[in-house]
Amino acid sequence: MKIEFAPLSLPLQRRLQTAAVVQWVFSFLCLAQCCTAAFIGLLFTRFWLLSVLYAAWWFVDREAPLRGGRRIHMVRNSAVWRHMRDFFPVTLVKTAELDPRQNYLVGFHPHGVLAVGAFINFGTEATGFSTIFPGITPHLMMLSLWFRVPFLRDYLMSGGLVSSDKESAYHVLQRPEGGNLLAIIVGGAQEALDARPGSCTLLLKNRKGFVRVAIEQGTPLVPAFSFGENELFDQVSNPKGSWLRWIQHRLQQIMGISLPLFHARGIFQYSFGLVPYRRPINTVIGKPIPVLKKHKPTEEEVDRVHQKYLEELSKLFEEHKAKYNVPEDSHLEFI
């Protein structure tokens, strides 16, 4: 006999969605500190052996983030991510087929404050990546700093995240039988400082390392633009030349991460807080750009492919912006 469960009431659904997003924001802001504190704290309790054994495992497993990570499908398919998807909601849009016999390098734009679209689409199965692109295994690059945090590194790898090192990129893109996709948030942490509603500014003009990697591996480049990514949070004004921007830039140079002063709504009120606004995110994956393989490309060759990438990304933005309520006079600005 088939058992059918009654659908969740709308208020309960919204509470679950909010809870899922709150845990994501908490993970971004506090999880690294909590994991480090737990690892050190256990050493001073009767459970000290747990930290010692984990440290030994950590040493043996230290190269895993550079070797494609260690995804756990149960984590990627967790209901938590589906609730988080529905909070905004997040949608993955395909514009072209990806051949599972090839590897691909996807440039994701913009970073936004928390890179929600990148994580939900490539770090989980909430938007159905494996169904939309059958035969393709996604990997999302993240700052190597986070893979040095005990416990957190395993949590990140379970979603298919890998370290943002060239060695890591080469490992993913060198799969002989193809079927790997490496997503890079090209603007990185620095771009997060310009993430605010209405912004179309991308830190991309001089970011050419990902293009060089694609040429060296002969990997097609795929532009991706996440409409709505910059609409989730407001940010304290930090124009270039201001004292706040100078401090943020200095902290980024020291720590490797940016610290945007963002705010949006609260859990029980809509005036102020760190919970993002409920605004749709539509991540559009463009068509692959063929790249001719060359072991040591010249600067001119890198510039030529980079310019082609900028043109295709701009074209992708212009073709789809009207669907997602972007003003007609808005255009991408590369800095």
N, C-alpha and C positions, 0 to 999 in steps of 0.2 A: 504494500500500500504506500502510495506516494504521500509524503507529509509536506504540506505547504505552510510556510510561516507568514504571518501577517506582516505587511510592510511597516517599517518604522514610521512613527508619526513625524510630521515636519519639524516640530520643535526639537524632538530628540535627534533627528538627523543634523540639524544645525548645531546642536551642542557637540555632537561627535565630530563634526567638521571643524568647529572652533578648537576643540581639544587637540585634534591632530595637528593643526597649524601652530598652536601654542607650544606643543612639544618640539616642533621643528625650530621655532624661534629660540626656545630654551636650549636646544642642542647647539645652535649656532653661537649663542652667547655664553653658555655656561658649561656645556658638557665636557669640554677639554679640561677645564679646571677641576670639575667633579671627578673625572676619571683619574687625573694625576693625584688628587687628594686621596682618593680611595686606594690607589696603588701604594702610596707612601704610608697612609694610615694603617693599612693592614699589617705593615711590618712591625707595628708597635702593639699588636694584639696577639691572641693565641692562634690567629689564622695567618700568621706571618709566612707560613710555608706556601700559601696560595700565591703571594707576591713573588716569592723566590722561584717557584715553579713557572710562573708566568714569565718572569725575567729570562729564564733559561729558554722557554719557548720563543720568546720575542727575539732572542739572539739567533736561534736556529732559523727563524722565519723572517729575518730582517729584510731579505731581498724580495719578499712576496709582492709589495706594492710596485716594484719595478718589473715584475714578471706577470703582469696581467691581473693581479689581485686574486681574490678567492670568493667569488660570488656565491650566495646562498639563495636559491630560488624562493624558499619560504619567506625570506625577508623581503625580497623584491616584490613578492605578490601579497604582502601584508594588507589587510583591510584598512590599516591606518593611512596608507598612502592614497587609497581610494577616497577616503573621507577628506583628506587634504586636497586632493584633486577637485572634489565637488565643492569645496569651500569657495574657490575663486569663480568659475571652474577653470581647469587647465585642459587644453585640447591640442593634440598633435596632428598637424596637417601635412599630407604627402602631396608633392607636386610632380614627382617622377619616381620611377622604379629604381631600386638599387640591386645590382646583380650580386647574389650571394657568393659568387666565385671571385669577387674582388674585395679588397679592403678599402676603407674610405676614411678620410679625415674631414670632420665637420667643424666649421668655425661657427660658434654660437654667439649671438649678439642680441641685445646688450647684456651686460653682466647683471644690471639691476642692483638692488641692495643685498639680497640674499640668494640670488641665482635660483629662484624657485622653479622656473620653467625648465632649466637645465637638469636640476635634480629629479623632478617628477618624471620628465620624459626619458632621461637616459639612466637614472639611478634607480628607477622602480619600473614596474609594469602597469602602473595605474592608468596610463593612457593607451595601453595596448601596443607598445613598440614592437614586440615580437610578432604580433598579429598583422600590424600594418606593414612591417618590413620583415617578412619571413626569411629565415636563414641568416639574418644579420645579428651579431652579438654586440651590443653597445658597451662602450667603456667611457667614463667621464673623468677627465683629469681634474685633480685638486691639488692645492699647494702641498708640497712634500712635508711642510711643517706639521700638518695634522697627522701624518702617519708616524710621527715620533711620539705620539701621546699613547700611553698604555690603554688597552681596552678599546679606545676610540678608533684606532687603526683597524681593528677587526670589524667593528661596526661599519666603517666606511667601505672596506673591501667587500663586505657581504652584499653591498648594493651594486658592485661592479665598478667602484671608483678606483682610480690608479694615481700614482704619484706624477706630478707635473715635471718630470725629468725627461731629457732627450732619450736616455736609455729606455725608459718606460714606453715612450712613443714608438721607438724602433721595434720593441718587442711585440707590441700590439699590431703594428702595421706590416710586420714581416711574416705573418702567418701564411704559409705556402698555399694552402687550399682556399684562402680568402674567407670572407664572411665576418670580418672584424670591422667595427666602426669606432673610431676614436673621436670623441667630442672635446673640443678645447674652447673654453670661454676666453676668447682672444684678448679682450680688453682688461681682463684680470681685476685684481683688487683695486687698482688705481681708478678704473672706470666707474667703480661703485660711488666714488665721490661726486660724480656728475649725474647720478641716478635720481631723477625727480620727475613728477608728472609732466608730460609734454616734451621731455627731452629726447632729441634724436641725435645726440652727440656720441660718436663712437671713437674710442681710443684705438685707432687702427692704421693711421697714416704711416707710421714707422714701425709697426709690428709685422715683421716679415719672417720671424723664426719658424712659424708653422708652415709657411710657404716653402721655405728651404727644406724642411723635413719631408714635405710632400714630394718635392722634386727628387730628393735623394732616394726616396723609396718608390717613386713612380706611382704614387697614390692619388687618385682623383680627389679634388677638393670639393666640398659641398657646403655652400653658404646656408645658414639658418638664422632666421630672425624671429624673435619672440615678442609679438605684439602684446602690449599690456604689462611687460616686465617692469617698466619704469613707473607704472601707475600705482604700485602697491603701497608706497610709503612717501610721505613728505620728508624733506631733509632741511636741516638748519642751513641757512644761506652761507655758502663758503666759496665766493668767487675767487678766481685766481688772483693772487696778490694780497689776499686778506690774511690776517694773523691766524685765523682758524685753519685755512687751507695750508699755510706754512707748517703749522703744528702737525696736521694730518699727514702731510707729505714726509715730514721728518720721522714720525712714528712708523710710517710704512717702510722707510729706508732701514730703520732699526729692527723692526719686528717682522717685516715681510708681509704684513696684512694691513689693510686700510681700516679706519675707524670712522665711518660715516655716522653723523649724529642724526639718526632717523626717528620718525615717530609716525603714528597713524591713529588707530582706534584702540580701545580697551576691550576687555573680555565682557564686562557688563554695561559698558557705556561706549558711546561713539565719538567722544570729544577728544580724548588723548590716550595714548598707550603705545605698546610695541607690537600689537597684533595688526597684521596687514589689512588693508581695505579689501572688501569682497569685489574684486574687479577681474574680469575674464583675462586669461592669458592664452594666446593662440600662437603656438610655435610652428612656424612654417618652414619645412625642409625643402630647399631648392634642388635644382637638378645638378648632377655631378659635372665638374669641370675637368676634362681630361688633362693629365699632366705627364709630360715626357720624362722618363727617368734619366737622371744624370748624377753620377757619384759626387762630383764637385762642381756645382753650378756656379756660374759667374754672377756678379752683382746685377749685371744687365738682365740675365735670364731670370733671376729672382724677381727683379722689379717688373719684368714683363708679365709674369704669372700673377704677381701681386696686384697689378693694375687690372688684369682681367677679373680677378676675384672681386675687387672693389666694384667694378662695373656690374657684375652678376648679382652682387649683394644689393646694390642700388636698384637694379631692375626688379629684383624680388620684392623689395620694399614698395616700390612704386606700383607694381601690379596688384598688390594685396592690401594696401593701406586703406582704401575706401571701404573694404569689407569690414574692417575693424575700427571704424570711426576715427581714423586719423585725418586731421584737416588736410585739404587738398594742397595747401601751400607749405606743408611740412615736408622736408627732405632730409636725407641723412647728411650729417656733417662729420667728416673724418678729421681727427686732430692727432 
